[in-house]
Amino acid sequence: MKGLKFQSLQFHLLQRHYLPFKSLTLSIRFVISTKLPQTASKVNRDPQTASVQSSNRRPTSISYSELLSQCTASKTLGAGKEVHAHMIRFGFLEDPNLRNYLINFYSKCGCFVYARQVIEESSEPDLVSWSALISGYAQNGLGREALLAFRYMHSLGVKSNEFTFPSVLKACSIKKDLKLGKQIHGVAVVTGFECDVFVANTLVVMYAKCEEFGDSRRLFDEIPERDVVSWNALFSSYVRRNCFGEAVGLFLEMVVSGLKPNEFSLSSIINACAGLGDGSRGKQIHGFLVKLGYKLDSYTANALVDMYAKVGKLEDAISAFQEIGKPDIVSWNAIIAGCVLHEFHDWALKLFRDMERSGVSPNMFTLSSALKACAGLGYEKLGRQLHSSLIKMDAETDLFVDAGLVDMYSKCERTKDARMVHRLIPKKGLIAWNAMISGHSQNGEDFEAVQLFIDMYKEGIGFDPTTISTILKSTAILQAIKACEQVHALSVKSGFQSDIYVINSLLDTYGKCNQVEDAARIFEECPVGDLVAFTSMITAYAQYGQGEEALKLYLQMQDRGIKPDPFVCSSLLNACANLSAYEQGKQIHVHILKFGFMSDIFAGNSLVNMYAKCGSIEDAGRSFSEISERGIVSWSAMIGGLAQHGHGEEALGLFSQMLIDGVKPNHITLVSVLYACNHAGLVTEARKYFESMKELYGIEPMQEHYACMIDLLGRAGKLNEAMELVRTMPFEANASVWGALLGAARIHKNVELGQHAAEMLLGLEPEKSGTLVLLANIYASAGLWENVAKVRRLMKDGRVKKEPGISWIEIKDKVYTFIVGDRSHSRSKEIYAKLEELRDLMSRAGYVPMVEIDLHDVERIEKVKLLWHHSEKLAVAFGLIATPPGAPIRVKKNLRVCVDCHTAFKFICKIVSREIIVRDINRFHHFKDGSCSCGDYW
């Protein structure tokens, strides 16, 4: 409603600019004459005005012209009207020069009704009269009115001069009327005024503001004697167009030409430096300003504050701000917005309070910045107070303030209030929709975010890259791959597929949804891959078992000269951890040191995890000790690493130290603690931790905790207690629980329990071959060969294939893979020769192959051969011939290391005097001096 009233008022005012003045003459003269006595005392204070009023001598036209010039300069409308009244009284209104002074005065004061009346009362208004009126319109931003006045003047046959053309061209700039501007240009050329420096300068500005930068630059180059106004005209136009680099280049060119810049030149270039984010050059311009002795006007001072604030030099911004005698709303907005931009939200709110105390009232821009600061700090109470102030202001709604309110409530975790504000916005723009969608996403309401996007799309509201990126983030969390594909299609249809933010969001989403091939295709099609794109792709490869591809991609990134950050280093370390690529992990460690990321918590935690998973618990410990501020992730990584390496007592000791340091455990930490108890056989300690989880730490036991406890009881032979725990669980047992029981049944050769656990597992994971393999092993260990045959037939008929055992070993930055009986390696002959050499030495030392664990239906000699050519034995043999004597051998296997290989490695490590570290699916085995760190408990 307010908008309609405002529009009708504007229309009325526009009409008033053009009312014929003759009908108003009497009323205006009456107003002037009646006001004269009331203001006489004010006029009498001025000696010149007093002389005009004196009855002893008649005023002259010179007195009136001087008085009107003073009133025009000071824009004192009341005094000017009194002078007008005296001119009428003493008959000076017929003087054409004084009429022109009056028209100029009223035009400069924005009183176009009076200015136009004086023209209407003139018998033959001359060029000066029309030029004054047109100039007044243009200077007050009334381009349409200026052009209408010019057309009327032109229709009367009054020709323009070098003073008229600049005002008319300025009006064309305001209206962006290129067609009329070109026509005026043509008239200027025909009449010979194109070469006048004022006309030429205005032409440069007119073409620039009408987006014709080529013509603007050409005209600038054709100006024979360019002055500072000419240069200002061009590079200020470049600044307005956000061509900041070109503007700075022009400024330097001007300085080199020997022309001294003025305050306006320097202010424009300060704005250009702000746009470029070039604080150093901005400071140079500031120094230039001081050196030239220019006093800081409000425009320049505000430009300095804005520049320093935008480039993050907040101390300089505050220093420049404090030099302003009376900061206006623009000054306050610049410094507050700068603090918010660089997330100094507490500074921003302090300045906001200082502004209010100074008596300057906030505007919509100020309130928008203050709301952002409240959102950043989570100050809900202050945010509500600002919301209340907005309601009391009863002002027109502002898109940015509306969106700021939605954002503030969302970041204060008040999505209900955010939704209410969003619903009450009368005309929701894209900014408001984006704020609400982001609010849902930030608060974990990803389904609501996607649903709101659908509603927005149905209403025909457009979207931008910000919308797409936010929705893709939510689809990634929801693992909604179909929704991701639809959003991808929309981005292509809308032309956003080349936007770097959309590309990076697509990479991240496809990666997190395990669509690595789709992510790789998008990455390859990406015209310019930045650090974020590489990070997303490397993370996707690392998370889904393609560590080698992640490391290759990092080499590409280095070739392009892209400097890594802690996040990409963290992902690369995870890739190395998954590959057990110890040497390559060490190289990434070197890069972390080189780029100064050691203080980053993510990089530090990843180093601990990488070294632990690559078999070097000593290096993991050193990395852990170098983390300055250890969080729960740091402690959990180290405790889990010690547990995996069989150092149960040390893991529990570290857990106690963590509690002493005041770090509260989470559910992952307690899984690691139970895991440590499990692999150290510490049943009593495990019971204590398990039973006190809720009471001491406020954590309800989850499936993982039950699985660890059941596995521990099962390994310790307490099968009845383990089954009782399964029965009393507050939820249905999952595959990890039944898998633990099946493993316990294998260890203790409990056929009945094994059958039951296998039956439950097959119901949950029918595609997993490991269940039937373990069941067959249980039957074989109990001598139930008929049952073994049944299981094998079941596997054959059901086309269930045993997952092949695969082993990896890293030699000189390259990872080699082996499967059982593998002869694809270029050094296969040497590998098998080494195995034969070892077998002879082991046989003399008492090694006997454990053929009973092999389920193949073949002769004993063939079983011995199959056992001897297991993938982990091939990897160890290759390590022995490819690494220096005495160096540790690190092997990773995708399955549980078999009993025969476990026994064989105890013999081999003693024969060759080397440590053999094997990481299987359950834990690490450190074979040294004829024994294993697991104590044969795995």
N, C-alpha and C positions, 0 to 999 in steps of 0.2 A: 504494500500500500504506500509505504514511504517512497519507494522507488518511483511509483506513478506520480506522486505529488511533486517530487523533485524534477521529473522530466517535464511536467506541465509548467512548472515555474521557469525552467530553462527556456522553454518555448516562448513563454510570455516575455521574458527578458530580451530574447532575440528579436521579438517583434518590436519592443520598445526602442531598440537601437535604430529603427528605421521609421518610426512614427513621424509624419509631417509636423514640423515644429510650429507652424503658423497658428494652429489652433491652440497651442499651449502658451503662446507669448504672454498673454495677460496674467495667467495664473503664475507663471514663473517669475515675472516682474513683481507681482504682488508678494510672493514668497521672499524675494530678495529685499524689497523695500521694507517689509515688516520685520525682517531679521536684522536690519541695519542698526537700529538703536540698541538691540541686545548685545551686539558684538562690537559696538563702537569703542568700548573701553579696551578691548583686546587690540584693535587696530591702532589706537592712540599710543600704544607702547612703542611702536615702530616710528622713528623720527620721520621717515619718508612718507609713511601712511598719514601721520599727523599733519604733514605739510599739505597733503592732498585735501584733508578735511578742513584745513584752515579757511575761514571765511574772508581773511584779509587778502589772500592772493589766489588767483585762478590756477588750478593744476595744469601741467603740460603733458603732452603725449609721452615725453621722455620719462616722466615720473611713473606713469602707468606701465610703460614697457618694462622699467626696472622692477617695479613691484610684482608684475605678473611673472617675470623671470625668476624672482625669488620664490614666489608661491609654487611655481612649477618645479623648481629644484627640491623644495621641501615637501611638495605635495600637500600643502595646507589648503584644503578645499574651501573652508569657511572664509578665510581671509581673501582668497581669490574671488569668491562670490561678492564680497563687499566691494572689491575693486571694480568688478563688473557693474555693480549698482551705481558706483560713482561715475563710471564712464557713461552710463545711460543718463544720469542726472545732469552731467555737464556737457552732453552732446558729443562725446568722443567715439561713440560706437560706429560712426560712419567712416572713421579712419581705417583704411584697409590694413595697414600694418598692425594697428592695435587689435583689430578683429583676428588677425592671424595669431597674435600672441594669445588671445583668448581661446581660440580653437586648439592651439598647441597645449595650453594649460589644461583645459577640460579633457583632452584626449589622453595626456600623460597621467591624469588623475583617474582615468577610467570612467569619466562622466560623459558618455557619448551622446546622451540625450541633449545635454546643453551644447556640446560641441557641434552636433548636427543642426541645432536650432540657429546657432550663430551663422552657419553656412546658409541655411534656408532664408535667413533675413537679409543676407547679402545680395545686392542686385546682380553682381558678377563676381562670384567667388573665384579667386585666382588659383594658380598651381600650388602656391605656398599653403593656402587653406586646405586644399585636398590632400597635399602631401602630409600635413600635420595630422589630419584625421586618419589617413591610411596607416601612417607610422604608429599612431596610438593604438589602433586596432591590432596591428601586427605585434607590437610590443606586449600587449595584453593577451596574446595567444588566440585572438579572434580572427582566424584566417579567412573564414567564410565572409565575415562582415567587411574585412579589408578588401577582398576581391570584388564584392558587390559595389563598394564605394568606388573602386578603381574603374569598374565598367561604367558606372554612372558618370564619373568624371570624363572618361574617354568618349562617352556618347555626347557630352556637351562640347566636344572639340578641344578640350584642354589637353595639351601634350605633356608627357612625362619628361623629367630631367634626371640628373645623376642622384638626386635625393629621393625621388619617387620610386625609381626602379628597385633599389635595395629593399624598400618596405614591401613592394608588391611581390618581389621574388621570395621574401621571407614568408609572406602569406601563402605562396605556392608550396613552400617547404612544409608549413604547418599542415596544409590540406593534402600534401603529397600529390598535388595536381601537376604531374609531369607535362601533360599536354599543354596546359595554359602556360606553364613555366617556359616551355620551348617557344611558345608564341611571344611571350614577353622578351625572351632572349633574342628572338628575331627582330622585334621592334628596337631593342637596344643596339643591335648590330646596324640596322638601317639608319638610326638616328645618330650613330657614332659614339654612343656612351659605353659600348662594350669594353673599351680600353680603360675606362675610369676604374681606379683600383677598388673603390667601394662596390661598384656594380660587379666587377670581376670576382671579388671575394664572395659576394652573395650568390653569384652564379655557381661557384664551386660548392658552396654549402647546399644550395637547392638541388643540384644534381646528385650530390652524395646522399642527401636525405630521401631522395626519390629512388635510391638504390642503383643509380647509374654511376658507379664509381670510375668506370673507364673514362666517361665524358668529364667527370669531375677532375680527375687527374690531368687529363689533356688540357682543360681550361686553365688549371693551375700552372702547368708548364708553359702556357702561352702568355701568362702575365709578365709584361716586360720588366717591371720593377716591383718585385714582391716585397711587401712589408710584413711585419710580424702578424698582422691580422690575416693575411693571405695564408701563411703557414698554419696559424691556429685553426682557420676554417677547414683546412684539409685534415690535419691529424686529429682534430676533435671529432670529425666525421668518422674517421677510422676507429676511434675509441668507442663511439656510439654503436658501431657495427661489430664490436668485439674483435677487431683486427688489431690487437694490442701490439704485436711485434712490428707491424708495418708503421704504426703510429710512433713507436720509439725510434725506429729507423729514420723516419722523417724529421723527428726532433733533432737527432744527432746531425742530420744533413743540414738543418737550419743553423745549428750552432757552428758547424764547420764553415758555413758560408759567411760567418762573421756577424750574423744578426743576433741581437740580444733578445732573449725570450722575456716575455712579461709574466705577470702573475697567472693569467689565464693559460698561457702555454705550459707553465710548470704544473698547474693544477690538473690539466688534461693528461699530462704525462704521468703524474702521480697515480691517476686513475688507471692508466695503461699498465703501470707496474703492478698495481693491485690485481688487475685482470690476469697478468702473467704469473703472479705469485712470486715476483722478483723483488724481494725485500732489499737486496744489496743495491740494486740500481735505484730503487725508491729512496733509499737513504742518501745516495749520491745527489739525487734531485733535491732532496730536502736541504742538503748542504749547499747546493747551488742557489737555492732560494734565500738562504741566510747570507751567503756570500754577496749576492747582488743587492742585499739590503732591503728586500721587499718586506713590508709588514704583512702579517698573516691576516687576510680577510677571512670571514666565516667560511666561504666556499673552499678556500685552499686549506684552512685548518681542518675542516671536516674531511677533505680528501686525504690529508695526511693520517688522520686517525683511522679512517676506513682502510687505507693501504696497509698500515702497520698491523691493524687488527686482522685483516684477511690473510696476511703472510705469516701470522703466528708470532710476530714480535710484539707481544702484549705489553711488555714494560715500556717500549718505545711509544706504543699507542696511548698508554695511560699518561706518559710524559707529555706527548703532543696535546692530549685532551686537557691536561691541567693548565696548559699555556693559554687555553681559550678563556677569556675573561668571563663571558656569560654564555655557557654552552646552550645551544638551542636543541630542539627535539632531534634534529638530524645528527648532531654531535653525540648525544646520548645513545641514539639508536645504533650508530656506527660502533661505538665501544662495547655496548652490551651484546650486539650481534656477533662481534669478533670473539668475545669471550665464549659465547655459546658455540660458535663454529669450531673452536679448538677445545671444547669440552671443559672449560673453566667455569662450570655452571655456578659454583658458589660465588665467584667474583661477579658474574653477571647479575645475580640476585642482589648482591651488596650494592652494586652500581644502580640497580633498579630502585632500591630503597633510597639511595642518595639523591637520585633524580626527583623522586616524589617529595623529599624534604626540601629540595631546592625550589619547589614551586612549579616545575615543568610538568605538565600533564602528559601521561603516556598516550600514544596513539595506537592504532591497530598493529603497526609493525613492532612497536615496543612490547605490547602484550603477547604477540606471537613469539618473540624471542624469550620472554619471561616464562611462557608456558613450556618452551623447549627445555629451558634450564630446570624447571620443576620436573619434567619428564626424565631428564638425565639423572637427577638426584633422587627421584622417587618421592618428591615432596607433595604428597596428595593434598594435605591440608592447605598449603599455600596455593596450590593449583585450584582448589575449590574457591578460595578467596578471590583469585583472579577471575574465575568464571563468574562469581557473584558481581564483581566490579563491571564486567562486560554487560551483564544483564541490566545493572543500574544505569549504565551509559546509554542504553536504549538506542545504540547506533546501528547503522546498516550492517548486515552480516558481511563478514569478510571470509573469503575462501581459505586463506592461510590460518586465520584464527580458529575457524571451525575445525580444520584439520589438526591444528595444534591442540585443541581441547580433546579430540578423539585420541590423539597420540599420547597426551599426558595421562589420561585415565587408563589407557592400555598399558603404558609402561609402569603405572602404579598398581597394576594387576587388578584394575577395576573395569573389566570388560563389559559388565552389565551397564555401568554408567556410560562407557564409551559408546555402546550400542544405542543408548537412549539419546545421547547428543547427536549421533549419526542419523537417527530416525527423524529428529526435529529439524535438521538442516533443510530449509525449503527447496533450495536448488543445489543438489549434491554435484559438485564437480569431481573430476578424476582424482584430485588431491585428497578429497574426503574419503572416497572409496578406497584408495590405496592405503590411507591411514588406518581404516577399519580392518582391511584385509591383513595388513601388517600386524595390527593389534592382536587379532586371533592367532596368527602364526607365532608371534613372540610369546604368547601365553599357552602354547601347546595345544591350541584349539584348531588343529590343522584341517579337520573335516569341515568345521564352520568357515574357515578361510576359503576353502575350495567351493563350498556351497554359495558363499557370498559372491565369489567371482562369477559363478553361473548366473545368479540373480542379476548381477550387474550387466553381464553379457546379454541376457534376455531383454533388459530394459534399453538396449541399444547404446549403452555408455561405452565409449572407446576405452582403450587401455594403452599402456606404454611399457617400455622395457622394465620399469620398476614393478609394475603389476605382474608381468610374466615371471620375473626373477623370484618374487615373493611366493607366487603360486607353485612354482617348480620346487621351491624349498619345502613347502608343505607336502607336495606329492612324493618327494623323496622320503620324508619321515613316515608317510602313510604306506610307502612301498607300492603306490598306485601307478603302476607302469602304464596302464591304459590311459589314465588321466594325463600322465606325462606326455605320451605320444600325441594326445589331442591338443595339449597346450603347445607342443612343438609345431604341430600343423598350423595352429593359429598364428604362431610367430612367423612362420614362413609366409603365410597368406598376407600378413600385415606388413611384411618387409622388415621385421626386426631380427631376422635370422643372422644378419651380419653385425648386430650390436654385440660388443664384446661382453657386456654384462649378461645378456641372454645366452650367449655361447657358453660362458663359464657356468651359468646356472644349469644349462642342459647337460654339460659334461658332469657336473656334480650329481645331478639327479639320476642320469643313466648309470653312472658309476655306483651310486648307493643302491640302485635297484638291480644290481648285478647284471646290467646290460652293457658289459664292458666293450663288446664289439661295436655297438651303436655309439658309445662314447668315443671310441677310437676313430670311427668314421667322421664324426663331427669335428674331432680334434684335427684330423688330417685336412678337412675342408676349411678349417679356420684360416683366414688370410694372414692374420698376425697373432700368433700365440703369445700371450703375456705370462707373467709369473703365476697368476691365478689359474689360467688354463692348464699350464704344466703341472701345477700342484694338484688340481682336480684329477687329471689323468694319471699321474703317478700314484696318488692315493687309491684310485680305483684299482689299478694293477696290483698294488701292495695288499689291499684288503681281500682280493679274490684270487690269491695264489699265483699271480703272475709277476713275481718279484724280479725276474730277469728282464722283463719288458720295462718295468719301472726304472731299473738301473740303466738300461739302454736309453730311455727317454731323458734321463738326467744328463747323459753325455750330450744328447742333442741340445738340451737347454744350455749347457756350458758352451757349446759351439756357437750358439746365437748370442753369447755374451750376456745372458740373463743371470743376474746375481740371485742366489737362493735366499730364502728366508727361513726362520726356525721351523715353520710348518712343513715345508717341503723336505727339509732335513729329517724331521720327525717321521714323515711317511717313508723316506728312503731307509731309515734305520729299521722301521717295521718290516720293510721288504727284505732287508738283510737278515733280520731275526727269523722270518718265515723260511728263508732259504738256508739258514745256518751259515751264511756267508760271512765268516769272521773277518777275513782280510778286507773285503769290500766295506764291511761295517767300520773297520778301523780307518779306512780312507775317508768315509763320511765324517767320522769323528775329527779327523784332521781339518776338514772343511769347516766344521762347527767352530773349531779353535781359530781358524784363519779369519772367519767372518765375525767373530766375537759373539757367538750365540750361547756360550757356556752358561750365562746367567739366565737363559730362557728356561722356564720350568718344563715346557713340552719337550725341548731338545734333551734336557737332563734326564727326564723320565724315560724317554725313548732309548737313550744310551744304556741305562740300567737294564732295560728290557732286552735290548739287542745283545749285550754281552752275556746276560744270563741265558738267553735262548741259543746263543752260539757256543755255549759250553764253557765260557770263561767267567766263573762266578767271582774270581779275584778281581778282574777288570770291572765287573758289575759293581762290586763293593767300593772300588776306588771312585767310580763315577758317582755312586750314591753319596759318598762322603764329600764330593765337590759341589753338591747341590746346596746352595746357600739357604733357601727357604723351602724345606721339604713339606709337601702337602700329602694328603692321604694317598694320592696316586703313586708318589715316590716310595712311600713306605710299603704299600701293597706290592709294587713291582719287585722290591728287594726281598720282601718276605716270601713272595711267590717263587722268586728265583732260587732262594736258599732251599725252599721246600722241594722244588723240582730236582735239585741236585742232591737231595738226600740229606741235607744238613738240617734235620728237624729241630734239634736242640738250639742251634744258632737262630733259626727262624723264630722260634718261640721267645728267645731272649730279645731279639730285635722288636718283636711285638710288645714285649713288656717295656722296652725303652721308648717305644712310640707312645704308649699310654702315659709314661712319666713325663714326656714332652708335651702332653696335653692335646695330642691329636686323637680325635675320636674315630674309631674304625667304621668302615661301611661294610655292606654285605660281601663285597669282593675280598676285602681284607680277611674277613672271618672264613671265607672259603679257603684262602691260602693257609690260614692257621690250621684248619682241620686237615687240609692236604698235607701240611708238614707233619702233623701227628700221624696221619695215615701211613706215609712212607717211612716214618721212623718207628712205626708200631706202637705209638704212645696212646694206648686205649684209654687209660684213666684220665690223662690230660685232655684228650679229645672230648670225653663225656663232660668234663667240667666246663670247657668252653661252649660246647653245644647247648648244655642245659641252662647256662647263664646269659645266653645271647640277648634275650628280651629284657631280662632284669637289669643287667649291667649296661647294655649298649642300646636298648630300645629297638632292637632289630628282630623281627619275626623270622624264624628259620624258613628258608625257601627250598625249592627242589634241589638246588646245588648242594646246600648244607646237608640235607638228608642223604643225598647220594654219597657224599664224602663219608658220612658217619656209617652208613650201611656198608660201604666198601671196606672201611676200616674194621668193622665188626666181623665182616665176612672173611677178610684176610687173616684175622686173628683166630678164626675157627669158631666164633660165637654166632653160628648160623641161626639158631633159634631166636637169639636176641635181635639179630638183623631182621628176621622175618616179622617179629613183633613190632619193630619200629616201622616197617612197611605198612602193617595193618593199622597202626595208630596215627599215621600221617594225616594231616588235615585236608589233604587233597590226593587225587589219584596219582599213583606213581607213574613217572614218565620213563622214557627209554634209558636215561642215565642210571636210574635206580635199578631197573631190571638188569641192565648191563653189568652193574656192580655185583648183583647177586649171581649172575651167570659166571662172572669171573671167579667169584668165591667158590662156586660149585666146581669149577675146573681145578682150582688149587687143591681143594679137599676131596675131590673125586666123588662128590655127592650127586649121584645120577638123578635122584628124585627132584632135588632142588633145581638142578640143571634143566631138566625137562620142563618144569613149571616156568622157570624164568625165560627159557627159550620160547615157549608157547606165548607168553605175554609180549615178549619182544617182537615176535613175528606178527602179532596183531597190530603193533604200533608202527613197526618199520619192516614191512614185508620185503622190501627191495634190498635190504642189507644182507650181504652174504656172510658177514662175520658171525652172525648168530648161529647159523647152521654149522659153520666151521668149528666154532667153539664147542657146540653140542657134540659133534663128531669126535673132537678131541677128548671130551669127557667119557664118551662111550669107549673110545680106544684105550684110555688109561684104565678103565674098569674091565677091559678084555671083552667087551660086548661088540664083537666084530660084525655080527648080523645087523645090529642097530647102526653101526657105522655104514654098512652097505646100504641100508635103507635111507640114511641121510644123504649119501652120495647120489642115490637114484632120485631122491626128492629134488636135489639140486639140479640134476641133469634134466629131469622131466619138467621142472619149473623154470628151466633155462637160467638158473641162478649161477652166476660165475663168481668164483672167489676173487676178491679184490687183489690184484697183483701187488706183491711187495716191491717197493721202489726205494732205492737208497741214493743219497746225494753226497758228494764230497767236493769241497772247494780247493782248487789248486791254482795259485798265481792268478787271482782275480777271475777265474772261470769256474763255473759250477758244472760238474760232470754227473750224469745220471746213470744208474745201473738197475737192471732187472735180473731175475734168476736166470742163470745160464747165458748171460749177455755176452756176445762176441762182436758187438758193433764198434767197440772202441778201437782206435788206431793202434793201441799198445796191448791188444788182447793177448797175444802170445806171451808177452812178458808178465802180464797179470796172472794167467793160468800157470805159468812156470813158477811164479812166486808162491802160488797156492800149493802146488805140489811140493815145493821145498819146505813150506811150513808144515804140511801134513806129515811129512817124514819126521821132522823135528818134534811135532806134537805127539805122534804115536810113541816115540821113544820116551816122552815125558809122561805118558799114561793117558792120553786122550782117547776116548772111545766114542764114535758117532752115536747119537741118540736116535736111531732109525725108527723107534716106536712112535715118535711124534709125527712122522711123515705118513699121510693118509693115502698116498698114491698106491694104486693096485699094481705094483711092480715088484720085481725081485729085490732082495736086500742090497745087492751090489749097486743096483740102479738108484735105490733110495739113498745110499751113501753118497753117490755122485750128485744127486739133486741137492742134498743137504750141504755138500761142500761148495756148491756153486750158488748159494743164496746171495741175494743182491748186496747185503751188508758185508759179506766176506769179500766179494769182488771189489767193493769200494775201499775196504781196509787194505787189500793187497795192492791196489793202485796207489793208495796213499804211501805205502811203504817204498814203492819204487820211484815215486814222483816228488817226494819231499826230502829235505836234508836229514841225515841220521840224528836221532834224538828229538826231532820236532814232534809235538803232539799231533795225533790224527783225529780229525773231527768228522763224524759221519752222522747224517740224519736219515731216519727211516719213517715211512708213512704209517707203518703198522707197529704192533708190539714186537720187540725183538724176540726171536724164537729162542727156546731153551738151549738148543744145540749151539747156536751162534754165541749166546751168552757164555756158555761153557768154553767154547773155542777161544773167545777173546781173552779170557782169563789166562789161558796157556800162551797165546800169541804175545800179549803185553809183556809177559815175563821173559819170553824167548828173545824178543827184539829190543827189550829195555826201552820201551816207549809207552807213553800214556795214550790210551785209545778212549775217546769220548764219543759215546753213541747217544743220540737223542731220538727216542722212539715216541710213539703217540702218547705215552703216559708220563715219562720222566727222562732224566739224564742218567747215564751209566758211565762212571769214570773207572775204567779198567787200568789198574796199576799194580805192579809187583805181584801178579797172580790173583788179585781179588777185585771185587766190584764194589763201588760206593753204596750200592743198593742193599748189600748184604743178602743178595739172592731173594729180596723181598720186593717183587714188582708185579 
